């Protein structure tokens, strides 16, 4: 499998990891759409949200997003989480991941 995020998780491709726990990496997005734009990536490979039937993984993904938002100081002021699913949903890397955007008002921003 030649998955971009699997290579990052395995340390075979460099990325700016800003947070890590047992099941997830959090990296900076290389094309940020907000002052802070992070990606929460499960270490296990699930091509899309549809393929991840483990509610525990999804709950821990959200908890990891909150941890990262607290670490970056915008948990209280607000942030957005987005999971793009499949091509028509805007997914471009087929490894489940969640975008976290913060650091400014996001009423008009889309991912």
C-alpha positions in Angstrom: 0.0 0.0 0.0 1.4 3.4 -1.0 -0.6 5.6 1.3 0.8 9.1 2.1 -0.4 9.1 5.7 0.7 5.5 6.3 4.2 6.5 5.3 4.1 9.5 7.7 2.8 7.3 10.5 5.6 4.8 9.9 8.2 7.6 9.8 9.1 7.0 6.1 8.0 10.5 5.1 8.9 13.6 7.0 6.1 15.7 8.4 5.8 18.3 11.2 4.3 16.2 14.0 2.9 18.5 16.7 1.1 16.0 18.9 1.0 12.2 19.3 -0.7 9.7 21.4 -1.1 5.9 21.3 -3.5 5.9 18.3 -3.0 9.1 16.4 -0.6 11.6 15.0 -1.4 15.3 14.7 0.5 17.2 12.0 0.4 20.6 10.4 -1.4 20.8 7.1 0.9 21.7 4.3 -1.8 23.8 2.7 -3.3 25.7 5.7 -6.7 27.2 5.4 -6.5 29.0 8.7 -3.7 30.4 11.0 -3.7 26.9 12.6 -4.6 24.0 10.4 -3.9 20.6 11.8 -4.7 17.0 10.7 -5.6 14.2 13.1 -4.4 11.0 11.5 -5.2 7.5 12.9 -2.2 5.3 13.0 -4.3 2.5 11.7 -5.4 2.7 8.1 -9.0 3.3 7.2 -9.5 4.6 3.7 -12.6 6.7 4.5 -14.9 7.5 7.4 -17.3 4.9 5.9 -14.7 2.2 6.3 -14.2 3.0 10.0 -16.9 1.2 11.9 -15.0 1.3 15.2 -16.8 4.0 17.3 -13.9 3.9 19.7 -11.5 5.1 17.1 -13.9 7.9 16.1 -14.4 9.0 19.7 -10.6 9.0 20.4 -10.1 11.0 17.2 -12.4 13.7 18.5 -10.7 13.6 21.9 -7.3 14.0 20.2 -8.6 17.0 18.3 -9.6 18.6 21.6 -6.2 17.8 23.1 -4.5 19.5 20.1 -6.9 22.6 20.2 -6.0 23.0 23.9 -2.3 22.6 23.2 -2.5 25.4 20.6 -4.7 27.6 22.8 -7.9 27.9 20.8 -10.1 25.3 22.5 -11.9 28.0 24.4 -12.2 30.6 21.6 -13.4 28.0 19.1 -12.3 25.8 16.3 -13.7 23.7 13.5 -13.3 19.9 12.8 -14.0 18.5 9.3 -13.8 15.0 7.9 -14.0 15.0 4.1 -15.3 11.6 2.9 -14.9 10.2 -0.6 -14.3 12.2 -3.8 -17.5 14.1 -3.8 -17.0 15.0 -0.2 -13.6 16.6 -1.0 -11.3 13.7 0.3 -8.0 13.7 -1.6 -5.9 11.4 0.6 -7.7 8.1 1.2 -6.6 7.6 4.8 -9.2 8.7 7.3 -8.2 12.1 8.8 -9.8 15.1 10.5 -8.9 18.7 9.9 -8.8 21.1 12.9 -8.9 24.8 12.0 -8.5 27.6 14.5 -6.8 30.8 15.3 -9.4 33.2 13.7 -13.2 33.4 13.2 -14.1 30.7 10.7 -17.6 31.6 9.6 -16.8 31.8 5.9 -14.0 29.2 5.7 -14.4 25.8 4.1 -12.0 22.8 3.9 
